[in-house]
């Protein structure tokens, strides 16, 4: 059993160092940094891109929220990628004044958001009359704060060419599932993206509500191959030694599933996409870390290593504890304590972290109590998904239905009400 003891100690050190590092970086979210100076002062021209597959129920609210931007109307256009649509998505988009790019794809493996963006953007780049400075990408179920473009323009003027906006949730209290997503994203917004931005590291593109300067893709085009095109694009930028930006004041509201089955399918797709990125880019991230010798490259490597590999390391450590216990080399009390060392930080500490973030960011704690109580189950189901995807990976894109009819003015009214209550 001596050799098993040494393996256990090595695994403990790996896990401990990894999480101490994450804790230290997350504390940088409390640092208040000065606004970056502008390197240019101009209003840039934007293209607002909406990949959509049969989204007639929600596409109208998104387009209306974009049309209401506090930004010169002649300096942005809206384009809907009608991706294999068989409903009235195209009709509604045109009626509301958006441009429409129709895409028909028979190959199921290419019926994805990433491929839709690839076809559209690479076609657009061939147009010699294309005069946009940057593009923003949204999911069809989103609604956008009126100051989104003004905030993104500021970051462009500050010299940042790829920027992720603040991804909020438009239906956090609909169910314990949507509440789980909300707590997860609020945590990521502050303790991952904001923390890294403050520390001079690189946040990541996070699915929707992000901005990219066209110069970034002018030579290579939009070239992603995984199910998580956002993470893939981010990692490719980090490998090149280029930081991504973060805009807390560029807010986009996202609709999340309220039932377990579509949530399971969505998170499975994300997990598979992360594993695809792990296969494709771990080597390049490691090489970049050695060659560039920057903490930013190392942090990017730790992000991808912290997915499936760290999950496997943790499982191996728990398994080794079970082997030692069954070999009667460990008492029952010691075994229980060792298991609790992982159960408590994994399933229960995030509840208190979520409460702390909701207090700091003025989120609706009282309405979220069911989500907080069920958050360990939400996280636990994600661990089961990770385990399943180690052995079975179905890369078929499965559509998540959206139907939450929420307009941007309704969310703003809720926010104003909360501010009034806070002032009282």
N, C-alpha and C positions, 0 to 999 in steps of 0.2 A: 504493500500500500504506500510505500515511500514515494514511488514515482507519481502516484495519483495525487499525493499531497503537493508535490512540486507543480504539477499541472494546475491544481486548484489555485495555488498562490499566484501563478502567472496570469490566470484568467481574472482573478480578483484585482490584480494590479492594472490589467488592461481596462477593465470596466471602470475602476475607480478613477484612473487618470483621465479617461474619456469624459466622465460625467463631471469631474472637478473642472476640467477645461470648459465644458459647456456652461457650468454655473458661473465661472469667472466672466466669460464673455457676456452672458445674459445680464450681469450686473451693469454692464455698460449702457443698458437701456435707460438707466437713471441719470446718465450724464447729459447735461444740457450743453449742446455745442452751438457756436455762433453760426448764423446763416452764411453760406458760402458766397463770396463776392461774384458778381456777374462778369463773365468774360465777353459777353455781347449783350446788347439791349435791342431786342426786336420781337415782334409778334410773328412766330413761325406759322407755317401752313401745315395743317394736320389732315390725315385721312383716318376716319373712325371706321374700323373694320369689324363686322359682326358675322362670324361664321354661324349659320343657322340651318338646322335640319328639322323641318316640320314644327316651327315654333310660333304658329299663328296666335296662340293664347297669350304670349308675353312680348312678342317683338315690338308691338306698338308702344308699350310703356317705355321701353328702352330708347327707341328712336325719339319719342317726345322729350325724354329727359336730356338726350344729347342736343336736341334742337334748342333747349332752354339754357344752354351754356352761357356763362358770363364771359363771353369771348367774341371777338368780331365774327359775324356770321359768314363773311366772305373768305374767312381764313380756315375753314374746315368743311369737309364733305363727309357724308355718311355712305358707306357701301355695305350692303348685305350680300354675303356669299350664300346664295340659295343652293345648299348642298344636298342634292338628291331629294328635293322637296316634292311632296305630292299633295300639299294642303295650300292654304291661302297666304303663306309667308311672303311670297314674292309680290302678290297683289297688295297686301297691306303695306309692305315696305315702299313700293312705288307710290301708293296713294299718299303716304306721309312725306314724300319728297326724297327718299333715299335712292341711291343708285343700286342696281342689282347685277351681280355677277352669277350666272347660272353654271352649276357644275354637275355633270352626270358621271358617276363612277360605278362600274359594275363589279369591280374587284372588292370583296368585303374587307380585305386587309387594308385597303386604302380609303375606306369610307370613314375617315377620322378628321378631326379638327386640324391636326398637324399637316396632313396631306392637302386639305382644302386651302390652308394658308400658303402652302408651298406652291400650288398651282396658280393661285390668284396673284401672290406677290411676285413670283418669277415672270408671269405674263405682264404685270404692271411695269416691272423694271425694264422691259423691252421697249416701252413706249417712250420715244424721245421727247414727247410733250409733257411727260410726268413732272410736275413741279412741286410736289409735296416735300416738306422738310422731314416729317416724321409721321409714323402711324401709331395708332392705339388699337388694342384688340380687346373686345368684350365678348362675353357669352350672351346669347340671346335673352336669357332670363334676368340679366342684370338691369339695374337702373343706376344712373350716374349723378353724383352731386354736381350742382351748377358751376362750382369752382374747379372742377377736375382739369379742364384744359388750361386754365390760367396757372394752376399749380404746376402742371407738366411743362408749360412754356417757361416758367421760372427756372426749372431744373435744366432745361435745354440751354437757357441763357447762362447758367452756372457751369456749363461744360459737361454735363452728364448726358450720355447718349442712349442709355438703356435704363429705364426707371420703372419700378413696380409701385403701383398705387396701393392705398390702404383698402384691403378687401374686408368689407363688413358684410353682415348678413341681414337680409330683408325679412326673414321669417324665423328668428331665433327661438321664439316661444311656441311655435306650432306643435312641436312634439319633443320627446326626449332625444330623438335622433337629430333633428335640426339644432337643438340646444347643444348637443355634443359637438357638432360641427362648429357652432359659434364659439364655444369655449376654446376649442382647438385653434381656430383661426385667430381669435383675440390673443391667445398665448403666443402663437407664432409671430403675429404682427409686432408685439412688443419685445419678446425675449429672444427672437431669432433675427428678424429683419431690422428693426430699429436698433437693437443692440449691436449688430454687425456694422450698420451704417455709422453709428456713433464711434465705433472702435476703428474705423478706417478699413474694415474688411468688406466683403461683398454680400449683400442680400441676394435673394433669388427671385426670378420671375415666378409668380404664383398663380398660374392658370388664366387669370383674367384681370382686366384693368391695368395693363402695362403699356408702356410707350417705348418705341424703338426709333432711333434716327435712321433714316433711309441709307445714310452713308455706311452704316454698320453692315448692311447686307448687299450693298451695291455690286460688290465684286463676286461674292459667293452665292448670292441669293438666299432665300430661306430654305435651309437644308436640314430638316430633322427627320428621323426615321423611327423614333420610339413612340409609345403611347403617351408619354409625358413630354410633349414638345417644349413645354415651358422650362422644366428642369434641364432638359438636354441643351437647349439654347443657352441657359445660364452657365452650365458647366463648360461649354465650349468657349464662352467669353472668359471665364476664370482661367482656363488652360492658357488662353492667349495673354493672360496677365492683366485683364481689363475688369475693373470693378463695375458692378451694377449700382444704380441709385435707388433711393427709397423716398417716397413722398407721402407723408402722413396725412397731408391736407388734400390729396387727390383721392377722393373716396368713391368707391364703387360698391354697390350693394348686390349681393349674390343670393340666389335662391338655392336652398339646400333640400335634399330629400327629407320627407317626414316619415317614411316607412322603412323598415329594416331591409327588405329585399333589394330595392334599388340602391340603397346606401351600400349594401354588401357588394353589389355589382360595381358601383362606382369606385369604391376603395380598393377592390380587387384590381381594377384596371390601373389605378394609380400605383399600386404595389408592383404589378408586373412592369409598368413603365420604369419605375425606380430600378428594378432588377435588370431591365434592358440597359439602362444608363450605367449601371454597375459593370455589366459585361463590356460595354463599349468604351467607357471613359476612365475607368479606374487606373489603367496603365498610363494613360496620357496625363492624368492628374498627378500621379506619383512622379513621372518624369519632370513635369513642370515644377513640382515642389522642390526637387533636387536641383534643377537647373536655375530656377529663379530665386530660390532660397527666400521666399516671402511667406509671411504668416497667412496672407490671403489665399495662396495656392494650397497651403497645408490645411486651412480651414475648409476649402472646397473638397479636398480629399477626405477630410473627416466627415463631411456631410454624407458623402456617398458610402463611406465605410460604416457610418452609423446607422444604415438601413438594415439590410439582410445580414451582413457580417456580424454586427454587434448583437443582433437578435440571436444568431447561432451561438456566439460566444456565451451569452447569458444562459441559453438552453443547456449548453455543455456544462456550465458551472452548476446549474441546478441538478442536472443528471449525475454529476460527480458526487454531489452531496448525498443524493439518494443511494448511490453505490456504496459510499462510505458508511451510511447509516444501516443499510441492509447487511453490511459486513460486520456489523456490531462494533465499529470503530468510533462511533459517535452516539452520544446519548439522545434520547427523544427530545429533551429540552434543547440541546444544542442544534438538533436538526430543525426544530420548529423556529428557533431564533434565526437560523441561517435563511430559511425560506421567507420569514417576515422581513428580513433585510431587503428583499427584492420586491415583495408584494406591496409593502407600504409605500416606498418611493414611486413604484410604477402605477399603482391604482388609486392611492388615497392622497398623497401629496399634491397631485394635479388638481384636486378639488379645491384645496386651500389656495393654490396658485391662481386658479380661475377666479375665486372670490376676490383675491387681492387685485387682480387685473381689472375686474368689473368695478371695484371701488375707485381705482385710479382713473379709469377711462369712462366712468359714469355710465355703466351698462346696467340693464334692468335686473338686479339681483333677485328681487322678490318673485318675479315671474319666471325666473330660471331655476327655482329650487328643485323641480323634478329632474331637469337636465343635470344639475350638480349631483344629485343622489345617484343618477343612472350613469354618470360619466365613467366610473370604473368599468361598467359593462360595455360602454362604447369603445373604450380603449382596449379592453380585453378581447372584444370581437376583432379588433384590428390586428392583435397578436395572432389570433387564429387564422386570419387572412394571410398574414406573413408566413405562417407555418404551411398553409395549404399551397401557397404560391412557390414554395421551395421545391415542390414536387409536381405541381400541375399549373400550367400557364396557358390560359386561353386568351389569345390576343385579339379576339373578335370584339369590335366596338359595339357596346350595347347602349342604346339611347336612354337617357334619364328624362322622364317626362316632367315638364314644367307647366304649372298652371296657376301659380299664385299671383293674382291680379292686384299688384301693389304699385301705386304711382309715387313718383318722387316727392310730390307735395304732401302725401300722407305720412311719409317717413319724416319729413322735415317738421311737420306739425307735432309728431310724437317727440322729436328732439327738443323743439321749443318748449313743449309742456314740461319735459324733464328739467330743462334749464330753469324754468320758473319755480318749480318745486324745490330745486337745489338752492335757489336764491332765498326763498322763504325760510 
